[in-house]
Amino acid sequence: MSRTVSYALTLMLASASAFSQTSPSQETSSNAPQAVAPNSSPLSEQSDVGQIVRQIQQAARTLNYVGVFAFQQGERFESSRITHFFDGKNEKERIEVLDGLPREYLRVNDEVQGLMPDRKLVLLDRQRGDRFPGLLLNQAQTLEKNYSLRLAPELLRIAGRPCRGIEITPRDTHRYGYRLCADLETNLLLKAQMVGHEGVVIEQVAFTQVVIGADITEAMLTPTWSTTDWRTVRAQHSRVDLFAQGWRIPAPAGYVATSQQKRIFSNDKHVNQLVLSDGLATISIFIEPYQPERSEYEPQGAARSGSVNIFGIRVANFWLTVLGEVPAATLEQLAQSIQYVPSTSAR
């Protein structure tokens, strides 16, 4: 994989892996969730399923909970312990990655510290709202325009708790489907799977153990390591207006621009990033000046890393890396339709 794709993918996966939005689908393995007893009564089909999906987002933000969740993407498997506290005004959260290199993420509202003890490094950045057990990147008031939502006919059981299944089916080919399982009592998202058009699970995340309404002490939110002598690096980014600069980016149907920013990397490399989202699915477009003497742009065209599709293309004197957990054809169509028509002030 080219260096250009690598750092773009790192940014995207950092916000979509351990804390990722993942979407659910029916279990196909032997540990599939079993329906609870027949006398359990699922919600009426007349219920507002879209409202339930939005309540999932609220539950992730306002409940106190402690648990372990597992994330699976292809052959990659990673488990993490999460402790989440809400005092009625502010959120505090600690996530400990339990597999591979030790990592912890401490969050207060949308400010995140990533702790890397092997490098004695603290990374400071801002969090997106769609990290598990969050779901939506924004309020997604038009969610029903892009997806068909319905409740599963039977209650399921995840991590020892009854939950209601929600099937989210795309209305077109520009996005994947999702199946969710939300806690029956609190609406906290217990499991999510992303499903391809053939019904194959692309990735999934689920609690294997969770206590909702737990008593959380300050010690439970304290990092494992003292970071007194560690190096601290803050992600550098500022807002930009790519459309005013002359970029013509025709978003796929149902997607809108949710973020435009300039990112500055440690080697003083500047890359502009545009994020498109329909509330559930996201597409990132990274734009940087094209330098013909560099070889990492080749080859142009499609690539894939796990559930993330990638498309690289040169537009004018820029190199674009377009990536997202969306169908490859959607990315290719988008990438090939992007134009750069600089205004007089941008020249």
C-alpha positions in Angstrom: 0.0 0.0 0.0 1.3 3.4 -0.9 2.4 5.9 1.8 -0.3 8.3 0.6 -3.0 5.8 1.1 -1.4 4.6 4.4 -1.6 7.9 6.3 -5.1 8.6 4.9 -6.3 5.2 5.9 -4.7 5.6 9.3 -6.7 8.8 9.9 -9.9 7.1 8.8 -9.4 3.9 10.7 -8.4 5.7 13.8 -11.9 7.1 14.0 -13.6 4.0 12.8 -12.0 0.9 14.3 -11.9 0.4 18.0 -14.6 3.0 18.5 -16.0 2.4 15.2 -19.5 2.5 13.9 -20.1 -0.9 12.7 -23.3 -2.3 11.6 -25.1 -5.3 12.4 -26.4 -8.2 10.6 -27.8 -11.6 11.6 -25.3 -14.0 13.2 -24.2 -16.7 10.9 -21.9 -18.5 13.3 -22.7 -21.0 16.0 -22.7 -18.3 18.7 -25.6 -16.4 17.0 -27.9 -14.5 19.4 -30.8 -16.6 20.3 -34.4 -15.3 20.5 -35.7 -14.9 24.0 -38.7 -16.7 25.3 -41.8 -16.5 23.1 -43.8 -14.6 25.8 -41.5 -11.6 25.3 -43.3 -8.9 23.4 -41.3 -7.0 20.8 -42.3 -3.4 19.9 -45.2 -2.9 17.6 -44.4 -2.6 13.9 -46.0 0.8 14.1 -43.2 2.1 16.3 -41.0 4.8 15.0 -37.9 2.8 14.3 -36.0 5.9 13.2 -36.6 7.4 16.6 -35.2 4.3 18.2 -32.0 4.6 16.1 -31.6 8.1 17.4 -32.2 7.0 20.9 -29.3 4.6 20.5 -27.1 7.6 20.0 -28.5 9.4 23.1 -28.0 6.2 25.2 -24.3 5.9 24.2 -23.8 9.5 25.4 -25.9 9.7 28.6 -25.7 6.3 30.2 -23.1 5.0 32.7 -21.7 1.6 31.5 -18.7 -0.6 31.8 -18.0 -3.5 29.5 -15.8 -5.3 27.0 -16.6 -5.2 23.3 -15.0 -7.1 20.4 -14.4 -5.7 16.9 -14.0 -8.0 13.9 -13.0 -7.0 10.3 -12.0 -9.9 8.1 -9.2 -11.7 9.9 -8.6 -8.8 12.2 -10.0 -9.2 15.7 -9.6 -6.8 18.6 -11.2 -6.5 22.0 -11.4 -3.4 24.2 -12.7 -2.5 27.7 -14.8 0.7 27.9 -15.8 2.7 30.9 -18.2 5.5 30.3 -19.5 8.1 32.7 -22.0 11.0 32.3 -22.7 13.4 35.1 -25.7 15.1 33.5 -23.5 17.6 31.6 -20.1 16.1 30.7 -19.0 12.8 29.4 -15.8 11.0 30.5 -14.6 7.8 28.9 -11.7 5.4 29.1 -11.1 2.7 26.5 -8.3 0.1 27.0 -7.3 -1.9 23.9 -6.8 -5.5 25.2 -5.1 -7.1 22.2 -1.8 -6.2 20.6 0.3 -3.2 21.7 -1.1 -1.6 24.9 -3.2 1.5 24.0 -5.6 3.6 26.0 -8.0 6.4 25.0 -9.2 8.9 27.5 -12.0 11.2 26.5 -13.7 14.2 28.0 -16.7 15.2 25.8 -15.1 15.3 22.3 -11.5 15.8 23.4 -9.4 12.5 23.2 -6.0 11.6 24.5 -4.5 8.5 22.9 -1.8 6.9 25.1 1.0 4.9 23.5 3.3 3.6 26.2 5.8 1.9 23.8 6.5 5.3 22.3 5.8 7.3 25.5 3.5 9.4 23.4 0.2 11.2 24.0 -1.9 12.0 20.9 -4.5 14.7 21.3 -7.4 14.9 18.9 -11.2 15.3 18.7 -13.7 12.4 18.5 -16.4 11.7 16.0 -19.8 10.8 17.3 -20.1 7.4 15.4 -17.8 5.4 17.5 -19.3 2.3 19.1 -21.6 2.2 21.0 -22.4 5.5 19.2 -23.8 5.1 15.8 -24.6 8.3 14.0 -22.1 10.8 12.6 -24.8 13.5 12.8 -28.5 13.7 13.7 -29.3 12.1 10.4 -32.8 13.5 10.3 -33.1 12.2 6.7 -32.0 8.7 7.6 -35.2 7.1 6.3 -34.7 8.7 2.9 -31.6 6.6 2.4 -32.5 3.5 4.3 -35.5 1.3 5.0 -35.7 0.6 8.7 -37.7 -2.1 10.4 -37.7 -4.0 13.7 -36.8 -7.7 13.7 -39.8 -9.9 14.5 -38.2 -11.4 17.7 -36.1 -10.2 20.5 -32.5 -11.3 20.6 -29.9 -11.7 23.4 -26.4 -10.2 23.5 -24.0 -10.2 26.4 -26.7 -11.7 28.6 -29.2 -8.9 27.9 -32.4 -9.0 25.8 -32.2 -6.6 22.8 -34.3 -5.7 19.9 -33.0 -6.1 16.4 -33.2 -3.4 13.8 -32.6 -4.0 10.1 -31.4 -1.1 8.1 -31.5 -1.7 4.4 -30.1 0.7 1.8 -32.5 2.1 -0.7 -29.8 2.3 -3.4 -26.4 0.8 -4.2 -24.3 3.7 -2.7 -24.2 2.3 0.8 -24.1 -0.9 2.8 -26.8 -2.3 5.0 -26.7 -2.6 8.8 -28.3 -4.8 11.5 -28.3 -3.5 15.0 -29.3 -4.9 18.4 -30.3 -2.3 21.0 -30.7 -3.1 24.7 -34.4 -3.5 25.4 -34.3 -1.6 28.6 -32.0 1.3 27.8 -31.5 1.4 24.0 -27.7 1.1 24.4 -26.3 -0.5 21.2 -25.1 -4.0 22.1 -24.1 -5.2 18.7 -23.8 -3.9 15.2 -22.8 -5.5 11.9 -22.2 -4.0 8.4 -23.6 -6.1 5.7 -22.8 -6.2 1.9 -25.3 -6.4 -0.8 -24.9 -10.2 -0.9 -25.8 -10.4 2.7 -22.2 -11.1 3.8 -21.1 -9.6 7.1 -18.3 -7.1 6.3 -17.4 -6.1 9.9 -19.0 -6.3 13.3 -18.7 -5.1 16.8 -20.5 -6.3 19.9 -20.3 -6.2 23.7 -19.3 -9.6 25.2 -19.8 -8.3 28.7 -21.5 -5.1 29.9 -23.0 -3.5 33.0 -25.3 -0.6 32.4 -26.0 1.8 35.2 -22.7 0.9 36.9 -21.2 2.9 39.8 -18.1 4.5 38.3 -15.3 5.9 40.4 -12.6 8.4 39.3 -10.0 5.7 39.6 -11.8 3.7 36.9 -11.2 6.6 34.5 -7.6 7.1 35.4 -4.9 5.9 32.9 -2.7 2.9 33.6 0.5 4.8 33.1 1.9 8.1 34.3 2.5 10.4 31.3 4.6 13.0 33.1 7.7 12.5 30.9 5.9 11.6 27.7 5.8 13.6 24.5 2.5 15.2 23.7 1.4 15.8 20.1 -1.8 17.6 19.2 -3.4 16.8 15.8 -3.2 20.0 13.8 -6.1 20.9 11.6 -8.0 24.0 10.6 -11.2 24.7 8.7 -11.1 25.2 4.9 -13.7 25.8 2.2 -12.8 23.4 -0.6 -15.8 24.4 -2.7 -14.7 28.1 -2.6 -11.2 27.0 -3.7 -12.8 25.6 -6.9 -13.4 21.9 -6.1 -16.5 20.4 -7.7 -17.4 17.3 -5.7 -20.8 15.8 -6.6 -21.7 13.8 -3.6 -23.5 10.5 -4.1 -27.2 10.7 -3.5 -28.0 11.1 0.2 -24.5 12.2 1.2 -23.7 15.7 2.5 -20.5 17.4 3.5 -20.1 17.3 7.3 -16.5 18.4 7.6 -13.8 20.3 5.7 -10.4 20.7 7.2 -6.7 21.0 6.5 -4.6 18.4 8.3 -0.9 19.1 9.1 1.3 16.0 9.6 4.6 15.7 11.5 6.6 16.1 8.3 4.9 19.5 7.7 2.8 17.9 5.0 -0.5 19.6 4.4 -3.5 17.6 3.3 -7.1 18.8 2.9 -9.9 16.5 4.0 -13.6 16.5 3.1 -16.0 14.1 4.9 -19.3 13.2 3.3 -21.9 11.3 5.3 -25.5 10.1 5.1 -25.5 9.8 8.9 -24.4 6.2 9.0 -21.9 5.8 6.1 -19.0 8.1 5.6 -16.6 8.9 2.8 -13.3 10.8 3.2 -11.6 12.6 0.4 -7.9 13.6 1.0 -6.5 16.2 -1.3 -2.8 17.1 -1.6 -0.5 18.6 -4.2 0.7 16.2 -6.8 4.5 15.7 -6.9 5.5 13.7 -10.0 8.9 12.7 -8.6 7.2 10.7 -5.8 6.3 7.1 -6.6 3.8 6.4 -3.8 0.9 7.7 -5.9 1.1 4.7 -8.2 -0.9 2.8 -9.2 -3.9 4.9 -9.8 -7.3 3.2 -9.2 -9.0 1.0 -6.7 -7.6 -0.7 -3.6 -9.1 -2.3 -0.5 -8.0 -2.6 3.2 -10.4 -4.7 5.2 -13.9 -3.2 4.9 -12.5 0.1 3.6 -12.5 0.7 -0.1 -10.0 3.1 -1.6 -9.6 4.9 -4.9 -6.6 7.0 -5.9 -6.8 9.5 -8.7 -4.9 12.6 -10.1 -7.1 15.7 -10.7 -5.3 18.7 -12.2 -2.1 19.1 -10.1 -3.5 17.3 -7.1 -3.6 13.7 -5.8 -6.9 12.5 -4.3 -7.3 9.5 -2.0 -11.0 8.7 -1.7 -11.9 6.1 0.9 -14.8 4.8 3.0 -16.7 1.8 4.2 -19.0 2.0 1.2 -19.2 0.0 -2.0 -16.2 0.3 -4.3 -18.3 1.4 -7.3 -19.6 4.4 -5.3 -16.1 5.5 -4.6 -14.9 5.1 -8.2 -17.9 7.0 -9.6 -17.3 9.8 -7.1 -13.6 10.0 -7.6 -13.9 10.1 -11.4 -16.5 12.9 -11.3 -14.5 15.3 -9.1 -13.2 18.4 -10.9 -11.0 21.3 -10.0 -12.0 24.7 -11.4 -10.0 27.3 -9.4 -11.5 30.7 -8.9 -9.5 33.8 -9.7 -8.6 34.2 -6.0 -7.4 30.6 -5.7 -5.0 30.8 -8.5 
